Amino acid sequence: KPITTDMKTLTQEIEKFAEDKKIEIDTLKIREEYRKDFLGNVSHELKTPLFTVQGYILTLLDGAMNDKKIREKYLTRANKGVERLIYIVRDLDLITKLEVGGLKLDRSNFDIIELVQNVFDLLEMKATENDITLTFDMEYPNPIYVNADREKIQQVISNLLVNSIKYGHPKGTTEVSVEDLIKNKVIVRVTDNGEGIPKQHISRLFERFYRVDQSGSRTQGGSGLGLSIVKHIIEAHDEKIYVESEEDVGSEFSFTLEKTANKLE
Ligand code: ADP
């Protein structure tokens, strides 16, 4: 269903919805606020890359098209802008499902070591392009089976690794480790020696659209939704996510998962 942007129609829609479903209007007021806020953020997030892409197209139409080199350069940049839009829309779709619809987990038993290795292989090129070395510190070479939603945990590891690459210093390193804890838990840690996060921002990092550098100048490529997606997924598993960070020293994000004795348990 398309998003309603007209506030009058939206309010009418919500009131009718309340009547049909016999839901307390107060709850709906909160939801309405939430939707307004969300829509405001969405249009803001989409505007910047859209104007950037339009800028390149207009320059091309203005004559830059005649020079092969310039044409290629501008088309490549326009394409980067479109790629960014695609990522934002994909994350928006996911966060809407997570926040509005609740999250259904598709749990299975799988080897967390193998999953980390998969994400590594997918991101190695991106890391190299950003001059970051990825390392995987495996305490045990053997499989460690966990019970979780494999695809969603892949997304979590991927979001954390992408961030450590984006906010890493050139020639920096990112290390992932999987540690077998006492009782039935493992902890996955993603540690970088990048730009770190100033103290006053740490408690708000997991809010949707929250960024340390709100201007977006250092955060290009993201939607500001990555960490809120991570938090939703981990909490849906009844697990915890932790962050420790120091400005100009680095950051460590970690989360726990439930271990199972073997693949078939
Ligand atoms: P974004 O799309 O902006 O990366 P996220 O929700 O993934 O959105 O992260 C929110 C903000 O947290 C980022 O904009 C960045 O300021 C900060 N951040 C996240 N991960 C790191 C990290 N590894 N090092 C430094 N800052 C980080």
py3Dmol code that shows the C-alpha trace and the ligand (Angstrom):
import py3Dmol

protein = """\
ATOM      1  CA  LYS A   1       0.000   0.000   0.000  1.00  0.00           C
ATOM      2  CA  PRO A   2       1.468   3.389  -0.915  1.00  0.00           C
ATOM      3  CA  ILE A   3       2.488   5.734   1.897  1.00  0.00           C
ATOM      4  CA  THR A   4      -0.098   8.468   2.468  1.00  0.00           C
ATOM      5  CA  THR A   5       1.672  11.799   2.636  1.00  0.00           C
ATOM      6  CA  ASP A   6      -1.341  14.053   2.980  1.00  0.00           C
ATOM      7  CA  MET A   7      -1.842  14.555   6.731  1.00  0.00           C
ATOM      8  CA  LYS A   8      -5.598  15.146   6.595  1.00  0.00           C
ATOM      9  CA  THR A   9      -6.181  11.928   4.694  1.00  0.00           C
ATOM     10  CA  LEU A  10      -3.805  10.157   7.012  1.00  0.00           C
ATOM     11  CA  THR A  11      -5.675  11.303  10.136  1.00  0.00           C
ATOM     12  CA  GLN A  12      -9.019  10.259   8.607  1.00  0.00           C
ATOM     13  CA  GLU A  13      -7.551   6.922   7.690  1.00  0.00           C
ATOM     14  CA  ILE A  14      -6.259   6.383  11.212  1.00  0.00           C
ATOM     15  CA  GLU A  15      -9.575   7.342  12.838  1.00  0.00           C
ATOM     16  CA  LYS A  16     -11.472   4.978  10.594  1.00  0.00           C
ATOM     17  CA  PHE A  17      -8.960   2.258  11.309  1.00  0.00           C
ATOM     18  CA  ALA A  18      -9.451   2.854  15.075  1.00  0.00           C
ATOM     19  CA  GLU A  19     -13.210   2.622  14.737  1.00  0.00           C
ATOM     20  CA  ASP A  20     -13.051  -0.578  12.714  1.00  0.00           C
ATOM     21  CA  LYS A  21     -10.572  -2.244  15.018  1.00  0.00           C
ATOM     22  CA  LYS A  22     -11.865  -0.653  18.251  1.00  0.00           C
ATOM     23  CA  ILE A  23      -8.367   0.478  19.196  1.00  0.00           C
ATOM     24  CA  GLU A  24      -7.814   3.153  21.853  1.00  0.00           C
ATOM     25  CA  ILE A  25      -7.326   6.484  20.138  1.00  0.00           C
ATOM     26  CA  ASP A  26      -4.321   7.317  22.373  1.00  0.00           C
ATOM     27  CA  THR A  27      -2.330   4.425  20.991  1.00  0.00           C
ATOM     28  CA  LEU A  28      -3.189   5.654  17.544  1.00  0.00           C
ATOM     29  CA  LYS A  29      -2.134   9.203  18.350  1.00  0.00           C
ATOM     30  CA  ILE A  30       1.272   7.808  19.224  1.00  0.00           C
ATOM     31  CA  ARG A  31       1.331   5.828  16.002  1.00  0.00           C
ATOM     32  CA  GLU A  32       0.339   8.885  14.052  1.00  0.00           C
ATOM     33  CA  GLU A  33       3.209  10.857  15.606  1.00  0.00           C
ATOM     34  CA  TYR A  34       5.489   7.980  14.780  1.00  0.00           C
ATOM     35  CA  ARG A  35       4.332   7.955  11.174  1.00  0.00           C
ATOM     36  CA  LYS A  36       4.710  11.703  10.773  1.00  0.00           C
ATOM     37  CA  ASP A  37       8.198  11.558  12.183  1.00  0.00           C
ATOM     38  CA  PHE A  38       9.068   8.588  10.034  1.00  0.00           C
ATOM     39  CA  LEU A  39       7.769  10.180   6.836  1.00  0.00           C
ATOM     40  CA  GLY A  40       9.694  13.358   7.589  1.00  0.00           C
ATOM     41  CA  ASN A  41      12.888  11.376   7.996  1.00  0.00           C
ATOM     42  CA  VAL A  42      12.262   9.312   4.897  1.00  0.00           C
ATOM     43  CA  SER A  43      11.798  12.286   2.613  1.00  0.00           C
ATOM     44  CA  HIS A  44      14.862  13.939   4.105  1.00  0.00           C
ATOM     45  CA  GLU A  45      16.962  10.820   3.519  1.00  0.00           C
ATOM     46  CA  LEU A  46      15.792  10.458  -0.065  1.00  0.00           C
ATOM     47  CA  LYS A  47      16.193  14.106  -0.994  1.00  0.00           C
ATOM     48  CA  THR A  48      19.980  14.318  -0.787  1.00  0.00           C
ATOM     49  CA  PRO A  49      20.845  11.441  -3.136  1.00  0.00           C
ATOM     50  CA  LEU A  50      17.995  12.410  -5.489  1.00  0.00           C
ATOM     51  CA  PHE A  51      19.285  15.958  -5.858  1.00  0.00           C
ATOM     52  CA  THR A  52      22.806  14.639  -6.354  1.00  0.00           C
ATOM     53  CA  VAL A  53      21.701  12.358  -9.180  1.00  0.00           C
ATOM     54  CA  GLN A  54      19.649  15.151 -10.719  1.00  0.00           C
ATOM     55  CA  GLY A  55      22.697  17.439 -10.545  1.00  0.00           C
ATOM     56  CA  TYR A  56      24.776  15.020 -12.631  1.00  0.00           C
ATOM     57  CA  ILE A  57      22.000  14.512 -15.162  1.00  0.00           C
ATOM     58  CA  LEU A  58      21.467  18.256 -15.579  1.00  0.00           C
ATOM     59  CA  THR A  59      25.191  18.827 -16.054  1.00  0.00           C
ATOM     60  CA  LEU A  60      25.249  16.120 -18.706  1.00  0.00           C
ATOM     61  CA  LEU A  61      22.278  17.672 -20.505  1.00  0.00           C
ATOM     62  CA  ASP A  62      24.002  21.020 -20.277  1.00  0.00           C
ATOM     63  CA  GLY A  63      26.799  19.898 -22.583  1.00  0.00           C
ATOM     64  CA  ALA A  64      29.027  17.655 -20.475  1.00  0.00           C
ATOM     65  CA  MET A  65      27.630  14.738 -22.493  1.00  0.00           C
ATOM     66  CA  ASN A  66      29.816  15.596 -25.508  1.00  0.00           C
ATOM     67  CA  ASP A  67      33.073  14.741 -23.776  1.00  0.00           C
ATOM     68  CA  LYS A  68      33.490  10.988 -23.416  1.00  0.00           C
ATOM     69  CA  LYS A  69      35.659  11.160 -20.274  1.00  0.00           C
ATOM     70  CA  ILE A  70      33.408  13.597 -18.422  1.00  0.00           C
ATOM     71  CA  ARG A  71      30.334  11.693 -19.545  1.00  0.00           C
ATOM     72  CA  GLU A  72      31.699   8.466 -18.068  1.00  0.00           C
ATOM     73  CA  LYS A  73      32.708  10.175 -14.834  1.00  0.00           C
ATOM     74  CA  TYR A  74      29.296  11.775 -14.318  1.00  0.00           C
ATOM     75  CA  LEU A  75      27.355   8.673 -15.250  1.00  0.00           C
ATOM     76  CA  THR A  76      29.435   6.642 -12.789  1.00  0.00           C
ATOM     77  CA  ARG A  77      28.668   9.154 -10.032  1.00  0.00           C
ATOM     78  CA  ALA A  78      24.971   9.254 -10.931  1.00  0.00           C
ATOM     79  CA  ASN A  79      24.953   5.477 -10.756  1.00  0.00           C
ATOM     80  CA  LYS A  80      26.542   5.603  -7.279  1.00  0.00           C
ATOM     81  CA  GLY A  81      23.722   7.925  -6.219  1.00  0.00           C
ATOM     82  CA  VAL A  82      21.116   5.508  -7.558  1.00  0.00           C
ATOM     83  CA  GLU A  83      22.857   2.633  -5.761  1.00  0.00           C
ATOM     84  CA  ARG A  84      22.628   4.615  -2.544  1.00  0.00           C
ATOM     85  CA  LEU A  85      18.907   5.173  -3.130  1.00  0.00           C
ATOM     86  CA  ILE A  86      18.418   1.456  -3.646  1.00  0.00           C
ATOM     87  CA  TYR A  87      20.155   0.705  -0.321  1.00  0.00           C
ATOM     88  CA  ILE A  88      18.053   3.287   1.492  1.00  0.00           C
ATOM     89  CA  VAL A  89      14.796   1.920   0.069  1.00  0.00           C
ATOM     90  CA  ARG A  90      15.849  -1.644   0.942  1.00  0.00           C
ATOM     91  CA  ASP A  91      16.623  -0.626   4.539  1.00  0.00           C
ATOM     92  CA  LEU A  92      13.371   1.350   4.787  1.00  0.00           C
ATOM     93  CA  ASP A  93      11.459  -1.669   3.658  1.00  0.00           C
ATOM     94  CA  LEU A  94      13.154  -3.808   6.273  1.00  0.00           C
ATOM     95  CA  ILE A  95      12.768  -1.328   9.142  1.00  0.00           C
ATOM     96  CA  THR A  96       9.059  -0.901   8.334  1.00  0.00           C
ATOM     97  CA  LYS A  97       8.592  -4.649   8.490  1.00  0.00           C
ATOM     98  CA  LEU A  98      10.532  -4.820  11.757  1.00  0.00           C
ATOM     99  CA  GLU A  99       8.837  -1.893  13.482  1.00  0.00           C
ATOM    100  CA  VAL A 100       5.312  -2.088  12.177  1.00  0.00           C
ATOM    101  CA  GLY A 101       4.711  -5.717  11.441  1.00  0.00           C
ATOM    102  CA  GLY A 102       6.777  -7.347  14.148  1.00  0.00           C
ATOM    103  CA  LEU A 103       9.504  -9.728  13.255  1.00  0.00           C
ATOM    104  CA  LYS A 104       8.994 -13.401  12.605  1.00  0.00           C
ATOM    105  CA  LEU A 105      12.136 -15.406  13.077  1.00  0.00           C
ATOM    106  CA  ASP A 106      12.944 -18.393  10.965  1.00  0.00           C
ATOM    107  CA  ARG A 107      15.185 -20.242  13.413  1.00  0.00           C
ATOM    108  CA  SER A 108      17.483 -23.095  12.559  1.00  0.00           C
ATOM    109  CA  ASN A 109      20.744 -24.577  13.857  1.00  0.00           C
ATOM    110  CA  PHE A 110      23.787 -23.439  11.911  1.00  0.00           C
ATOM    111  CA  ASP A 111      27.525 -22.958  12.294  1.00  0.00           C
ATOM    112  CA  ILE A 112      28.220 -19.336  13.248  1.00  0.00           C
ATOM    113  CA  ILE A 113      31.888 -19.641  12.227  1.00  0.00           C
ATOM    114  CA  GLU A 114      30.885 -20.552   8.685  1.00  0.00           C
ATOM    115  CA  LEU A 115      28.392 -17.669   8.529  1.00  0.00           C
ATOM    116  CA  VAL A 116      31.027 -15.137   9.630  1.00  0.00           C
ATOM    117  CA  GLN A 117      33.369 -16.567   6.996  1.00  0.00           C
ATOM    118  CA  ASN A 118      30.657 -16.083   4.315  1.00  0.00           C
ATOM    119  CA  VAL A 119      30.136 -12.439   5.255  1.00  0.00           C
ATOM    120  CA  PHE A 120      33.913 -11.995   5.205  1.00  0.00           C
ATOM    121  CA  ASP A 121      34.172 -13.313   1.673  1.00  0.00           C
ATOM    122  CA  LEU A 122      31.364 -10.995   0.527  1.00  0.00           C
ATOM    123  CA  LEU A 123      32.966  -7.891   2.064  1.00  0.00           C
ATOM    124  CA  GLU A 124      36.640  -8.491   1.456  1.00  0.00           C
ATOM    125  CA  MET A 125      36.692  -6.417  -1.723  1.00  0.00           C
ATOM    126  CA  LYS A 126      34.897  -3.491  -0.103  1.00  0.00           C
ATOM    127  CA  ALA A 127      37.428  -3.594   2.747  1.00  0.00           C
ATOM    128  CA  THR A 128      40.388  -3.616   0.344  1.00  0.00           C
ATOM    129  CA  GLU A 129      38.918  -0.663  -1.581  1.00  0.00           C
ATOM    130  CA  ASN A 130      38.787   1.264   1.727  1.00  0.00           C
ATOM    131  CA  ASP A 131      42.297   0.174   2.700  1.00  0.00           C
ATOM    132  CA  ILE A 132      41.035  -1.844   5.683  1.00  0.00           C
ATOM    133  CA  THR A 133      42.314  -5.282   6.644  1.00  0.00           C
ATOM    134  CA  LEU A 134      39.716  -7.767   7.840  1.00  0.00           C
ATOM    135  CA  THR A 135      40.826 -10.463  10.245  1.00  0.00           C
ATOM    136  CA  PHE A 136      38.919 -13.314  11.772  1.00  0.00           C
ATOM    137  CA  ASP A 137      40.117 -14.473  15.162  1.00  0.00           C
ATOM    138  CA  MET A 138      38.851 -17.976  15.607  1.00  0.00           C
ATOM    139  CA  GLU A 139      39.339 -19.245  19.111  1.00  0.00           C
ATOM    140  CA  TYR A 140      38.278 -22.708  17.993  1.00  0.00           C
ATOM    141  CA  PRO A 141      38.645 -24.006  14.464  1.00  0.00           C
ATOM    142  CA  ASN A 142      35.647 -26.305  14.992  1.00  0.00           C
ATOM    143  CA  PRO A 143      32.080 -25.393  14.119  1.00  0.00           C
ATOM    144  CA  ILE A 144      30.017 -23.647  16.795  1.00  0.00           C
ATOM    145  CA  TYR A 145      26.320 -24.270  16.299  1.00  0.00           C
ATOM    146  CA  VAL A 146      23.803 -21.633  17.270  1.00  0.00           C
ATOM    147  CA  ASN A 147      20.022 -21.535  17.120  1.00  0.00           C
ATOM    148  CA  ALA A 148      18.926 -18.363  15.321  1.00  0.00           C
ATOM    149  CA  ASP A 149      17.560 -16.871  12.101  1.00  0.00           C
ATOM    150  CA  ARG A 150      20.531 -17.382   9.777  1.00  0.00           C
ATOM    151  CA  GLU A 151      19.619 -14.782   7.160  1.00  0.00           C
ATOM    152  CA  LYS A 152      18.927 -12.078   9.738  1.00  0.00           C
ATOM    153  CA  ILE A 153      22.111 -12.786  11.698  1.00  0.00           C
ATOM    154  CA  GLN A 154      23.982 -12.540   8.397  1.00  0.00           C
ATOM    155  CA  GLN A 155      22.475  -9.069   7.998  1.00  0.00           C
ATOM    156  CA  VAL A 156      23.597  -8.128  11.534  1.00  0.00           C
ATOM    157  CA  ILE A 157      27.203  -9.222  10.966  1.00  0.00           C
ATOM    158  CA  SER A 158      27.213  -7.552   7.571  1.00  0.00           C
ATOM    159  CA  ASN A 159      25.890  -4.208   8.908  1.00  0.00           C
ATOM    160  CA  LEU A 160      28.477  -4.177  11.711  1.00  0.00           C
ATOM    161  CA  LEU A 161      31.327  -5.044   9.361  1.00  0.00           C
ATOM    162  CA  VAL A 162      30.253  -2.497   6.744  1.00  0.00           C
ATOM    163  CA  ASN A 163      30.223   0.186   9.464  1.00  0.00           C
ATOM    164  CA  SER A 164      33.688  -0.762  10.695  1.00  0.00           C
ATOM    165  CA  ILE A 165      34.923  -0.461   7.107  1.00  0.00           C
ATOM    166  CA  LYS A 166      33.118   2.851   6.485  1.00  0.00           C
ATOM    167  CA  TYR A 167      34.251   4.476   9.719  1.00  0.00           C
ATOM    168  CA  GLY A 168      37.713   2.905   9.786  1.00  0.00           C
ATOM    169  CA  HIS A 169      40.919   4.857   9.273  1.00  0.00           C
ATOM    170  CA  PRO A 170      42.926   4.034   6.132  1.00  0.00           C
ATOM    171  CA  LYS A 171      45.312   1.143   6.812  1.00  0.00           C
ATOM    172  CA  GLY A 172      43.046   0.242   9.732  1.00  0.00           C
ATOM    173  CA  THR A 173      41.943  -3.209  10.786  1.00  0.00           C
ATOM    174  CA  THR A 174      38.659  -4.817  11.700  1.00  0.00           C
ATOM    175  CA  GLU A 175      38.669  -7.986  13.686  1.00  0.00           C
ATOM    176  CA  VAL A 176      35.774 -10.365  14.176  1.00  0.00           C
ATOM    177  CA  SER A 177      35.890 -12.943  16.916  1.00  0.00           C
ATOM    178  CA  VAL A 178      33.497 -15.600  18.092  1.00  0.00           C
ATOM    179  CA  GLU A 179      33.886 -16.549  21.719  1.00  0.00           C
ATOM    180  CA  ASP A 180      32.337 -19.560  23.381  1.00  0.00           C
ATOM    181  CA  LEU A 181      30.885 -18.344  26.699  1.00  0.00           C
ATOM    182  CA  ILE A 182      30.046 -20.367  29.745  1.00  0.00           C
ATOM    183  CA  LYS A 183      26.469 -21.691  29.789  1.00  0.00           C
ATOM    184  CA  ASN A 184      24.852 -21.852  26.392  1.00  0.00           C
ATOM    185  CA  LYS A 185      25.955 -18.594  24.775  1.00  0.00           C
ATOM    186  CA  VAL A 186      28.445 -17.366  22.206  1.00  0.00           C
ATOM    187  CA  ILE A 187      29.471 -13.766  21.738  1.00  0.00           C
ATOM    188  CA  VAL A 188      30.335 -12.305  18.343  1.00  0.00           C
ATOM    189  CA  ARG A 189      32.541  -9.201  18.431  1.00  0.00           C
ATOM    190  CA  VAL A 190      33.369  -6.765  15.644  1.00  0.00           C
ATOM    191  CA  THR A 191      36.278  -4.544  16.679  1.00  0.00           C
ATOM    192  CA  ASP A 192      37.854  -1.727  14.700  1.00  0.00           C
ATOM    193  CA  ASN A 193      40.547   0.891  15.293  1.00  0.00           C
ATOM    194  CA  GLY A 194      38.679   3.549  13.350  1.00  0.00           C
ATOM    195  CA  GLU A 195      37.305   6.989  14.142  1.00  0.00           C
ATOM    196  CA  GLY A 196      35.313   5.855  17.204  1.00  0.00           C
ATOM    197  CA  ILE A 197      32.202   7.480  18.627  1.00  0.00           C
ATOM    198  CA  PRO A 198      32.095  10.465  21.018  1.00  0.00           C
ATOM    199  CA  LYS A 199      30.569   9.521  24.416  1.00  0.00           C
ATOM    200  CA  GLN A 200      27.521  11.753  24.150  1.00  0.00           C
ATOM    201  CA  HIS A 201      26.318   9.935  21.009  1.00  0.00           C
ATOM    202  CA  ILE A 202      26.628   6.356  22.203  1.00  0.00           C
ATOM    203  CA  SER A 203      23.223   6.050  23.886  1.00  0.00           C
ATOM    204  CA  ARG A 204      21.434   7.207  20.708  1.00  0.00           C
ATOM    205  CA  LEU A 205      23.317   5.182  18.085  1.00  0.00           C
ATOM    206  CA  PHE A 206      20.638   2.527  17.710  1.00  0.00           C
ATOM    207  CA  GLU A 207      17.833   4.993  16.995  1.00  0.00           C
ATOM    208  CA  ARG A 208      16.635   4.963  13.437  1.00  0.00           C
ATOM    209  CA  PHE A 209      18.203   7.673  11.238  1.00  0.00           C
ATOM    210  CA  TYR A 210      20.581   8.701  14.033  1.00  0.00           C
ATOM    211  CA  ARG A 211      24.077   9.651  12.907  1.00  0.00           C
ATOM    212  CA  VAL A 212      27.052  11.085  14.731  1.00  0.00           C
ATOM    213  CA  ASP A 213      27.795  13.351  11.807  1.00  0.00           C
ATOM    214  CA  GLN A 214      24.299  14.531  10.886  1.00  0.00           C
ATOM    215  CA  SER A 215      25.553  16.431   7.851  1.00  0.00           C
ATOM    216  CA  GLY A 216      26.231  13.093   6.241  1.00  0.00           C
ATOM    217  CA  SER A 217      29.525  14.304   4.815  1.00  0.00           C
ATOM    218  CA  ARG A 218      31.447  11.449   6.374  1.00  0.00           C
ATOM    219  CA  THR A 219      28.615   8.974   6.296  1.00  0.00           C
ATOM    220  CA  GLN A 220      27.891   8.675   2.604  1.00  0.00           C
ATOM    221  CA  GLY A 221      26.631   5.310   1.544  1.00  0.00           C
ATOM    222  CA  GLY A 222      24.481   4.677   4.602  1.00  0.00           C
ATOM    223  CA  SER A 223      20.841   5.175   5.475  1.00  0.00           C
ATOM    224  CA  GLY A 224      21.267   5.778   9.214  1.00  0.00           C
ATOM    225  CA  LEU A 225      19.175   2.641   9.689  1.00  0.00           C
ATOM    226  CA  GLY A 226      21.877  -0.032   9.901  1.00  0.00           C
ATOM    227  CA  LEU A 227      22.238  -0.110  13.675  1.00  0.00           C
ATOM    228  CA  SER A 228      18.514   0.137  14.394  1.00  0.00           C
ATOM    229  CA  ILE A 229      17.999  -2.882  12.123  1.00  0.00           C
ATOM    230  CA  VAL A 230      20.744  -4.692  14.054  1.00  0.00           C
ATOM    231  CA  LYS A 231      19.124  -3.903  17.411  1.00  0.00           C
ATOM    232  CA  HIS A 232      15.670  -5.066  16.285  1.00  0.00           C
ATOM    233  CA  ILE A 233      17.030  -8.361  15.005  1.00  0.00           C
ATOM    234  CA  ILE A 234      19.085  -9.097  18.137  1.00  0.00           C
ATOM    235  CA  GLU A 235      16.236  -8.177  20.478  1.00  0.00           C
ATOM    236  CA  ALA A 236      13.795 -10.327  18.515  1.00  0.00           C
ATOM    237  CA  HIS A 237      16.155 -13.200  19.375  1.00  0.00           C
ATOM    238  CA  ASP A 238      15.947 -12.187  23.083  1.00  0.00           C
ATOM    239  CA  GLU A 239      19.650 -11.468  22.973  1.00  0.00           C
ATOM    240  CA  LYS A 240      21.746  -8.403  23.735  1.00  0.00           C
ATOM    241  CA  ILE A 241      23.857  -5.989  21.725  1.00  0.00           C
ATOM    242  CA  TYR A 242      26.730  -4.057  23.312  1.00  0.00           C
ATOM    243  CA  VAL A 243      28.892  -1.168  22.186  1.00  0.00           C
ATOM    244  CA  GLU A 244      32.126   0.205  23.552  1.00  0.00           C
ATOM    245  CA  SER A 245      33.823   3.035  21.775  1.00  0.00           C
ATOM    246  CA  GLU A 246      36.343   5.799  22.198  1.00  0.00           C
ATOM    247  CA  GLU A 247      36.843   8.697  19.842  1.00  0.00           C
ATOM    248  CA  ASP A 248      39.897   8.244  17.608  1.00  0.00           C
ATOM    249  CA  VAL A 249      40.682   4.897  19.203  1.00  0.00           C
ATOM    250  CA  GLY A 250      37.999   2.612  17.824  1.00  0.00           C
ATOM    251  CA  SER A 251      34.777   0.752  18.468  1.00  0.00           C
ATOM    252  CA  GLU A 252      33.634  -2.675  19.466  1.00  0.00           C
ATOM    253  CA  PHE A 253      30.124  -3.920  18.775  1.00  0.00           C
ATOM    254  CA  SER A 254      29.187  -7.324  20.141  1.00  0.00           C
ATOM    255  CA  PHE A 255      26.118  -9.508  20.479  1.00  0.00           C
ATOM    256  CA  THR A 256      25.224 -12.821  22.040  1.00  0.00           C
ATOM    257  CA  LEU A 257      23.510 -15.898  20.557  1.00  0.00           C
ATOM    258  CA  GLU A 258      22.196 -19.140  21.948  1.00  0.00           C
ATOM    259  CA  LYS A 259      24.420 -22.139  21.372  1.00  0.00           C
ATOM    260  CA  THR A 260      23.207 -25.641  20.603  1.00  0.00           C
ATOM    261  CA  ALA A 261      25.261 -28.788  21.031  1.00  0.00           C
ATOM    262  CA  ASN A 262      25.123 -29.863  17.410  1.00  0.00           C
ATOM    263  CA  LYS A 263      23.535 -29.322  14.049  1.00  0.00           C
ATOM    264  CA  LEU A 264      20.522 -31.546  14.580  1.00  0.00           C
ATOM    265  CA  GLU A 265      19.606 -30.807  18.179  1.00  0.00           C
TER     266      GLU A 265
END
"""
ligand_1 = """\
27
ADP
P 24.810 4.755 8.812
O 24.024 4.404 7.621
O 24.921 6.255 9.005
O 26.132 4.064 8.890
P 24.074 3.209 11.205
O 22.759 3.084 11.902
O 24.694 1.942 10.710
O 23.889 4.277 10.054
O 25.103 3.914 12.200
C 24.704 5.094 12.883
C 25.911 5.982 13.161
O 26.768 5.361 14.124
C 26.808 6.223 11.953
O 26.349 7.290 11.165
C 28.154 6.524 12.603
O 28.183 7.889 12.985
C 28.126 5.685 13.870
N 28.884 4.403 13.732
C 28.370 3.182 13.501
N 29.329 2.231 13.476
C 30.496 2.881 13.707
C 31.875 2.453 13.811
N 32.249 1.172 13.667
N 32.808 3.425 14.062
C 32.448 4.720 14.214
N 31.175 5.180 14.120
C 30.205 4.275 13.877
"""
view = py3Dmol.view(width=600, height=400)
view.addModel(protein, "pdb")
view.setStyle({"model": 0}, {"cartoon": {"style": "trace"}})
view.addModel(ligand_1, "xyz")
view.setStyle({"model": 1}, {"stick": {}})
view.zoomTo()
view.show()
